[in-house]
Amino acid sequence: MLDLSKFKPRSNYHLVRFTESVEQTESGLYLPSSMRENYCEMEILKSGPGWQISGSRYHVHMWGRPGDIVLIQKHSFISLGNSLKEGLV
């Protein structure tokens, strides 16, 4: 079994965990069924450092921080194999 406390994402990856899907947002908007089928809510557990653009001095920083709740397309999720709840995006 993989110990997630020692796991460090590389490059531009985030370690995420599925959260409970919702049909209605906190502000009261109802999500259409097509949105619930293709997207899922995830919590960012850890973030990679980003990456450096090759041939330049510029560094691209990560778009999310640990603790953020994000909406991600399901097909971009990479399972870590220990369960279908944690993985990389």
Buried (B, 14 or more C-beta within 10 A) or exposed (E): EEEEEEEEBEEBBBBBEBEEEEEEEEEEEEBEEEEEEEBBBBBBBBBBBEEEEEEEEEEEEBEBEEEEEBEBEEEEBEEBEEEEEBBBB
